[in-house]
Amino acid sequence: MTHDTANVAALIGSRICHDLISPVGAVTNGLELLAMSGVGDSPELSLVNSSAADASARIRLFRLAFGTASDGQTTGNDELRRIFRDHYSDGRLEVTFHPQDDVPRKTAKAVVLAVLCVEQSLPFGGQIDITSNNETWAVTGTSDRIKTREPLWDGLRGLAPLEDLAPADVQYLLLSVLLAAMDRSCAIAASDNDVRLSF
């Protein structure tokens, strides 16, 4: 994937997320109006409500991960915490964003893509911690059991091409291209109980 192709993909991602967030927001607003009008709570309404909230959280995370990120843009650390909290609200994974400062948008995009990569190594759930130290970012996943992804990890390290990917693995390719554009390299360390991706 070239940088130009990655830019086109990001524009498509931004457009899709932009067009989806309005109708999903309308569903959420409609549910709030129903609640205000006295419509009793029911399992059906609870299901629709939780599904709408889940869709909204996914769109916000995907817009950051797969959308455009221009120079000069920043993402607030509070916003990142909300995005992670809402997206992973089912409790299977707990994601903690430790940095206290706002983050350049491209870096925030790389962090979210890295979280999506690490998440795939935690199929049984666990904890993901995001830290930053002297401009180096680390995303560390901890679980009772880690699923190794050596071919994809080698691709992120620049040791092998990232080719013939499944749609669920697109974040590896996008992160590799983004880090190359940011002139950063990726390191991955793994054990039986944790995996750490840093750049």
For each residue, the residues with C-beta under 8 A, 3 or more apart:
1: 5 6 9 173 174 177
2: 5 6
3: 6 7 177 180 181
4: 7 8
5: 1 2 8 9
6: 1 2 3 9 10 174 177 178 181
7: 3 4 10 11 68
8: 4 5 11 12
9: 1 5 6 12 13 66 174
10: 6 7 13 14 66 67 68 69
11: 7 8 14 15 68
12: 8 9 15 16
13: 9 10 16 17 62 63 65 66 67 68
14: 10 11 17 18 63 66 67 68
15: 11 12 18 19
16: 12 13 19 20
17: 13 14 20 21 59 60 62 63 66 67
18: 14 15 21 22 63
19: 15 16 22
20: 16 17 23 24 55 59
21: 17 18 24 25 56 59 60 63
22: 18 19 25 26
23: 20 26 27
24: 20 21 27 28 52 55 56 59
25: 21 22 28 29 56
26: 22 23 29 30
27: 23 24 30 31 48 52
28: 24 25 31 32 49 52 53 56
29: 25 26 32 33
30: 26 27 33 34
31: 27 28 34 35 45 48 49 52
32: 28 29 35 36
33: 29 30 36 37
34: 30 31 37 39 45
35: 31 32 39 41
36: 32 33
37: 33 34
38:
39: 34 35 45
40:
41: 35 45 46
42: 45 46
43: 46 47
44: 47 48
45: 31 34 39 41 42 48 49
46: 41 42 43 49 50
47: 43 44 50 51
48: 27 31 44 45 51 52
49: 28 31 45 46 52 53
50: 46 47 53 54
51: 47 48 54 55
52: 24 27 28 31 48 49 55 56
53: 28 49 50 56 57 86 89
54: 50 51 57 58 89
55: 20 24 51 52 58 59
56: 21 24 25 28 52 53 59 60 86
57: 53 54 60 61 83 86 87 89
58: 54 55 61 62 87
59: 17 20 21 24 55 56 62 63
60: 17 21 56 57 63 64 83 86 87
61: 57 58 64 65 83 84 87 112
62: 13 17 58 59 65 66 67
63: 13 14 17 18 21 59 60 66 67
64: 60 61 67 75 83 108 109 112
65: 13 61 62 109 112 113 116 171 174
66: 9 10 13 14 17 62 63 174
67: 10 13 14 17 62 63 64 109
68: 7 10 11 13 14
69: 10 73 105 106 108 109
70: 73 105
71: 106
72:
73: 69 70 104 105 106
74: 102 103 104 105 108
75: 64 79 80 102 103 104 105 108
76: 79 80 102 103
77: 80 81 97 99 100 101 102 103
78: 81 82
79: 75 76 82 83
80: 75 76 77 83 84 97 103 108 111 112
81: 77 78 84 85 97
82: 78 79 85 86
83: 57 60 61 64 79 80 86 87 112
84: 61 80 81 87 88 95 96 97 115
85: 81 82 88 89 95
86: 53 56 57 60 82 83 89
87: 57 58 60 61 83 84 95
88: 84 85 91 92 93 94 95
89: 53 54 57 85 86
90:
91: 88 94
92: 88 125
93: 88 119 122 125 126 127 128
94: 88 91 126 127 128
95: 84 85 87 88 115 127 128 129 130
96: 84 127 128 129 130
97: 77 80 81 84 130
98: 129 130 131 132
99: 77 103 130 131 132
100: 77
101: 77
102: 74 75 76 77
103: 74 75 76 77 80 99 107 108 111
104: 73 74 75 107 108
105: 69 70 73 74 75 108 109
106: 69 71 73 109 110 178 181 182
107: 103 104 110 111 137 182
108: 64 69 74 75 80 103 104 105 111 112
109: 64 65 67 69 105 106 112 113 178
110: 106 107 113 114 137 175 178 179 182 184 199
111: 80 103 107 108 114 115 130 137 139
112: 61 64 65 80 83 108 109 115 116
113: 65 109 110 116 117 171 174 175 178
114: 110 111 117 118 137 139 175 197 199
115: 84 95 111 112 118 119 128 130 139
116: 65 112 113 119 120 171
117: 113 114 120 121 139 149 152 156 171 172 175 197
118: 114 115 121 122 128 139 140 141 195 197
119: 93 115 116 122 128 141
120: 116 117 123 147 149 168 169
121: 117 118 141 143 146 147 148 149 190 195
122: 93 118 119 125 126 128 141 143 146 147 195
123: 120 147
124: 143 144 145
125: 92 93 122 143
126: 93 94 122 141 142 143 144
127: 93 94 95 96 141 142 143
128: 93 94 95 96 115 118 119 122 139 140 141 142
129: 95 96 98 138 139 140 142
130: 95 96 97 98 99 111 115 137 138 139 140
131: 98 99 137 138 140
132: 98 99 135 136 137 138
133: 136 138
134:
135: 132
136: 132 133 198 199
137: 107 110 111 114 130 131 132 198 199
138: 129 130 131 132 133 196 197 198
139: 111 114 115 117 118 128 129 130 196 197 198
140: 118 128 129 130 131 194 195 196 197
141: 118 119 121 122 126 127 128 146 194 195 196
142: 126 127 128 129 193 194
143: 121 122 124 125 126 127 146 193 194
144: 124 126 193
145: 124 192 193
146: 121 122 141 143 190 191 192 193 194 195
147: 120 121 122 123
148: 121 153 190
149: 117 120 121 152 153
150: 153 154
151: 154 155 160
152: 117 149 155 156 162 169 172
153: 148 149 150 156 157 188 190
154: 150 151 157 159 160
155: 151 152 158 159 160 161 162 172 173 176
156: 117 152 153 162 172 175 176 179 186 188 197
157: 153 154 185 186 187 188
158: 155 176 185 186
159: 154 155
160: 151 154 155
161: 155
162: 152 155 156 165 172 173 176
163:
164:
165: 162 169 170 172 173
166: 169
167: 170
168: 120
169: 120 152 165 166 172 173
170: 165 167 173 174
171: 65 113 116 117 174 175
172: 117 152 155 156 162 165 169 175 176
173: 1 155 162 165 169 170 176 177
174: 1 6 9 65 66 113 170 171 177 178
175: 110 113 114 117 156 171 172 178 179 186
176: 155 156 158 162 172 173 179 180 186
177: 1 3 6 173 174 180 181
178: 6 106 109 110 113 174 175 181 182
179: 110 156 175 176 182 184 185 186 199
180: 3 176 177 183 184
181: 3 6 106 177 178
182: 106 107 110 178 179
183: 180
184: 110 179 180 199
185: 157 158 179 199
186: 156 157 158 175 176 179 197 198 199
187: 157 197 198 199
188: 153 156 157 195 196 197 198
189: 195 196 198
190: 121 146 148 153 194 195 196
191: 146 194 195
192: 145 146
193: 142 143 144 145 146
194: 140 141 142 143 146 190 191
195: 118 121 122 140 141 146 188 189 190 191
196: 138 139 140 141 188 189 190
197: 114 117 118 138 139 140 156 186 187 188
198: 136 137 138 139 186 187 188 189
199: 110 114 136 137 179 184 185 186 187
